[in-house]
Amino acid sequence: MIANPIPWPDGARCAVAMTWDVDADSAFNWYNRDTADNLVATQSWVRYDPLIAIPRLCEQFAQLGLRQTFFVPGWVIEKYPEQIDLLLKNEHEIGLHGYLHERSNEISKEDEHYWLDRALNAYRKHIGMKPRGWRAPSFAFSKHSLRFLLEAGFEYDSSLMGDDIPYALRDSDGSLLEFPIDWTLDDFPHYAHSRDFRFMMPISSPQRAMEVFRAEFDAAWEYGALWITVWHPFLSGRLARFKAVLELLGYMQSKGGVWFARLDQVCDHVQRLVTQGRWTPRYETVPAYHSPLPEFSKDGY
C-alpha cells in the first residue's frame, strides 16, 4: 500500500504525532477584527483554549509520560506567556502557526512575509530560539510560503496533504520535510459550529469522531504510516471530547508497536535516515504548476 515505506524506531509499526493548534482568540480576531470585543460568547469559547484546556492537557499528558507538538501563533505566544511556559516546562514542542492565524494564500506576498517575520520575532523573543516546525493557519499554504520558510530556516512543515508518510518540498534553491495531515484527522469538521467563524458543521459525538480517528489509526498501524492528528484545545480539550482522546490513546498503547513522538523527533529521525542513506523521501516541487493553466488558452489549438 505504501510504495516507499519508512523504517520507524525500534521496529515500530507506525508513528503517531498528536499535534495541537493553539489558536486561542487569534483567528477569532482575524475574522472579526472590528467586532471581536462585542462577540463575547465566542470570545469566551476560544479563550477556553489557553485558560482551561492547556493546563488540563499538560496535567494529563504528564501522567501518561507523553510529549506532543503544539503549533502556536505568535500573537498567542505574546498574549498567553504563562501557558507557553507551562507547555515548555512539560517538554512539549512549540511550532509556529502564523501570527494572528492569517490565511497566507488570501493576502499579498508582501503581507505574508510581514506576518511571518512578526511571528518569528514573537517566537524568538519568548522562547529564545527559532522554531523548527511550521503549520500554516487553516492549512493556507501559498505559492510563496515554501521560499519564505526556507529563508527563515524551518526544517519541516505540517500543512499539506500529499502522502501517508513524510515527503519533501523543494523549490529551485532548497527543500524541507513535509509531515502531511488530512482533514479526516482534524477535529474542526467534527466539533466546530460558530457563526462568528463562518463555520457551522453538524456537531459529532466524541464517539463518532473517534470512530473516524481510530479507523485512520488502524490503517496507519497496518501499513506503516505517519498518523498525525490536528486537535484544537478549545474543541477537543473539553471534558467529554478529551476523555475520548485519552481512551483513544489507551487503545493505541494497548495495540503496541506504536512510536509516539513530537514532530521535531520525527524530523530528527527522518533526517538521520536520509543522512545514513537508509531512506530517501519523495520530493515535490512547490507550487506544482502556475495558474492559469496553459490549457485554458485557445491560441494555437
DALINMO-V965685 format. One record per residue. SS is DSSP state (A for helix, B for strand, O for the rest). PSI is psi in whole degrees, -180 to 180 (999 if undefined). D_FIRST is the distance of its C-alpha to the first C-alpha in whole Angstrom. Layout:
<<SS	PSI	D_FIRST> <SS	PSI	D_FIRST>>
//
This chain:
<<O	-34	0> <O	119	4> <O	-28	6> <O	67	9> <O	143	9> <O	132	12> <O	124	15> <O	159	17> <A	142	20> <A	29	22> <A	21	18> <O	148	17> <O	-34	14> <B	169	14> <B	140	16> <B	122	18> <B	107	21> <B	103	23> <B	152	25> <B	131	28> <B	108	30> <B	75	33> <O	-31	35> <O	-132	38> <O	24	40> <A	-57	39> <A	-36	37> <A	-42	40> <A	-33	43> <A	-41	41> <A	-17	41> <O	52	44> <O	-28	46> <O	-10	49> <O	1	49> <A	-34	47> <A	-19	50> <A	-4	51> <O	69	48> <A	-36	49> <A	-46	46> <A	-35	43> <A	-44	44> <A	-33	45> <A	-47	41> <A	-25	39> <A	-13	42> <A	-32	41> <A	-67	38> <A	-33	40> <A	-35	43> <A	-50	41> <A	-44	37> <A	-49	37> <A	-38	40> <A	-47	38> <A	-45	34> <A	-42	36> <A	-47	38> <A	-41	35> <A	-32	33> <A	-40	35> <A	-31	36> <A	-8	32> <O	31	32> <O	139	29> <O	132	29> <O	175	28> <B	130	28> <B	121	30> <B	124	30> <B	130	34> <O	150	36> <A	-39	39> <A	-38	41> <A	-37	40> <A	-41	40> <A	-40	44> <A	-24	45> <O	59	43> <A	-32	44> <A	-37	44> <A	-36	41> <A	-42	39> <A	-36	42> <A	-42	40> <A	-44	37> <A	-40	38> <A	-34	40> <O	11	37> <O	31	35> <O	152	32> <B	140	31> <B	112	32> <B	168	31> <B	145	32> <O	50	32> <O	-169	34> <O	-59	38> <O	33	39> <O	37	35> <O	148	36> <O	104	34> <A	-30	34> <A	10	33> <A	6	36> <O	172	38> <O	162	40> <A	-41	38> <A	-41	41> <A	-37	41> <A	-45	37> <A	-40	39> <A	-49	42> <A	-36	40> <A	-45	37> <A	-39	40> <A	-39	42> <A	-43	39> <A	-40	39> <A	-42	42> <A	-41	42> <A	-52	39> <A	-38	41> <A	-40	44> <A	-39	43> <A	-23	41> <O	10	42> <O	175	39> <O	153	37> <O	149	33> <O	-30	30> <B	154	28> <B	140	28> <O	123	27> <O	131	28> <A	132	30> <A	20	29> <A	24	26> <O	59	29> <O	124	28> <O	174	30> <O	-12	30> <O	-13	32> <A	-44	31> <A	-46	29> <A	-43	32> <A	-41	34> <A	-40	31> <A	-43	31> <A	-31	35> <A	-7	35> <O	17	33> <O	147	30> <O	-24	27> <B	158	25> <B	152	24> <O	67	22> <O	-21	23> <O	175	20> <O	34	17> <O	8	15> <O	179	12> <O	-9	10> <O	171	11> <O	146	15> <B	-170	16> <B	145	19> <B	141	22> <B	152	25> <B	-162	28> <O	-16	31> <O	2	32> <B	-178	29> <B	159	26> <B	164	25> <B	145	21> <B	125	20> <O	98	18> <O	149	17> <O	-175	18> <O	149	18> <A	-25	20> <A	-34	19> <A	27	19> <B	134	23> <O	-13	26> <A	-47	28> <A	-23	27> <A	-35	28> <A	-18	31> <O	129	33> <B	103	36> <B	123	38> <A	-35	41> <A	-15	41> <A	-1	38> <O	37	38> <B	101	34> <B	106	35> <O	152	32> <O	129	33> <O	124	33> <O	154	30> <O	156	31> <A	-34	29> <A	-40	28> <A	-44	26> <A	-44	25> <A	-27	24> <A	-41	22> <A	-49	20> <A	-41	19> <A	-40	19> <A	-42	16> <A	-39	14> <A	-45	15> <A	-40	14> <A	-41	10> <A	-41	10> <A	-41	12> <A	-38	10> <A	-3	7> <O	33	9> <O	175	10> <B	116	13> <B	110	15> <B	122	18> <B	154	21> <B	100	24> <B	155	27> <O	123	30> <A	-33	33> <A	-11	35> <A	-63	33> <A	-5	31> <O	-3	34> <O	160	36> <A	-60	37> <A	-38	35> <A	-42	32> <A	-33	32> <A	-41	32> <A	-37	29> <A	-46	27> <A	-37	29> <A	-39	28> <A	-42	24> <A	-44	25> <A	-39	26> <A	-45	24> <A	-41	21> <A	-39	24> <A	-27	24> <A	-31	21> <O	165	21> <O	25	19> <B	129	19> <B	107	20> <B	126	22> <O	151	23> <O	159	25> <A	-28	23> <A	-30	26> <A	-38	25> <A	-41	21> <A	-47	23> <A	-45	25> <A	-47	22> <A	-43	20> <A	-39	23> <A	-44	24> <A	-43	21> <A	-45	22> <A	-38	25> <O	-4	25> <O	20	23> <O	-14	20> <O	144	17> <O	126	17> <O	160	16> <O	137	15> <B	138	19> <B	138	20> <B	136	23> <O	128	25> <O	158	26> <O	-26	24> <O	169	27> <O	145	31> <O	151	32> <O	155	34> <O	144	32> <A	-23	34> <A	-18	33> <A	-20	35> <O	136	38> <O	-1	40> <O	131	42> <O	5	42> <O	999	40>>
//
